[in-house]
Amino acid sequence: MCKILLVRPSKQYAEQVMSYKEEMFQGGDSFDGCAGLEDVHSF
């Protein structure tokens, strides 16, 4: 069984979050459940 670790957003993950956002845009995927990530320009 896979385990999921939930962590609070912090600047430690800023680069990963913005990279994820860019991949979503490039893939034409939806941002359902991303708490408005598609509307922000910076972490």
Backbone bond lengths (Angstrom), bond angles and torsions (degrees), N, CA, C in turn:
res aa  C-N    CA-C-N  psi(-1)  N-CA   C-N-CA  omega(-1)  CA-C   N-CA-C  phi
1 M - - - 1.441 - - 1.526 108.82 -
2 C 1.320 117.11 139.04 1.462 122.23 177.87 1.521 109.92 -80.09
3 K 1.303 115.94 147.10 1.458 121.30 175.63 1.524 108.95 -109.61
4 I 1.301 116.01 146.29 1.456 122.33 177.52 1.515 107.64 -119.30
5 L 1.327 115.98 131.64 1.454 121.35 177.03 1.523 107.82 -110.58
6 L 1.313 117.58 118.84 1.458 122.12 177.98 1.520 108.62 -93.87
7 V 1.325 116.14 131.58 1.462 121.18 178.77 1.519 109.33 -128.64
8 R 1.303 116.00 152.64 1.466 119.95 176.87 1.526 109.10 -73.32
9 P 1.330 117.11 143.76 1.466 119.74 177.27 1.531 109.85 -60.99
10 S 1.306 116.48 137.34 1.460 121.34 175.29 1.525 108.36 -150.92
11 K 1.324 116.20 164.90 1.465 120.32 -179.52 1.519 111.97 -61.55
12 Q 1.304 116.68 -19.31 1.458 121.41 176.95 1.533 110.62 -57.37
13 Y 1.325 117.40 -30.46 1.461 122.70 -176.21 1.527 113.11 -105.37
14 A 1.318 118.37 8.22 1.459 122.03 -174.02 1.525 112.85 -55.27
15 E 1.316 117.07 -47.23 1.460 120.39 -178.47 1.524 111.33 -63.16
16 Q 1.322 117.23 -40.48 1.464 120.91 179.77 1.526 111.21 -67.11
17 V 1.320 117.12 -39.68 1.465 121.07 -179.62 1.524 110.46 -64.56
18 M 1.326 116.37 -46.79 1.457 119.23 -177.73 1.532 111.28 -69.69
19 S 1.318 117.78 -31.60 1.463 121.54 174.88 1.527 110.12 -65.68
20 Y 1.317 116.46 -42.84 1.464 121.91 177.08 1.528 109.92 -59.46
21 K 1.329 116.02 -44.80 1.469 120.69 -179.83 1.526 110.02 -59.41
22 E 1.326 117.34 -45.88 1.458 121.40 -179.31 1.531 111.12 -62.41
23 E 1.316 117.24 -42.01 1.464 120.77 177.87 1.524 111.14 -62.12
24 M 1.328 116.77 -39.45 1.469 120.38 178.85 1.519 110.44 -63.35
25 F 1.343 117.09 -44.89 1.458 120.73 179.05 1.531 110.90 -61.99
26 Q 1.324 116.66 -46.26 1.465 120.73 -178.00 1.526 111.73 -64.02
27 G 1.322 116.60 -33.46 1.460 120.58 -179.42 1.518 113.99 -85.05
28 G 1.351 115.97 -7.15 1.459 119.77 -179.32 1.515 113.19 70.17
29 D 1.341 116.11 22.46 1.462 120.96 -179.07 1.521 111.20 -81.50
30 S 1.335 116.05 162.81 1.463 120.29 178.33 1.524 110.14 -87.35
31 F 1.305 116.03 159.46 1.454 122.78 -179.13 1.525 111.59 -106.01
32 D 1.311 117.42 27.97 1.463 120.88 179.43 1.529 109.90 -55.54
33 G 1.326 116.27 128.15 1.461 121.53 177.99 1.518 114.42 81.68
34 C 1.329 118.20 10.66 1.474 120.79 -177.34 1.526 112.75 -99.59
35 A 1.316 117.92 14.64 1.479 123.21 173.52 1.522 113.80 52.60
36 G 1.321 117.46 41.42 1.463 120.63 175.33 1.523 114.20 83.19
37 L 1.318 118.30 12.63 1.467 121.31 -178.90 1.526 111.74 -54.89
38 E 1.315 117.42 -34.17 1.467 120.29 -178.09 1.521 112.96 -66.66
39 D 1.340 117.59 -17.27 1.464 121.43 -176.52 1.531 114.38 -96.95
40 V 1.324 118.47 -6.47 1.470 120.40 -177.16 1.521 110.38 -98.64
41 H 1.339 116.31 154.05 1.465 121.93 -178.54 1.517 111.97 -106.96
42 S 1.317 117.48 -13.56 1.459 120.81 178.11 1.523 108.44 -149.57
43 F 1.313 115.55 163.47 1.447 120.07 -179.63 1.504 110.81 -67.20
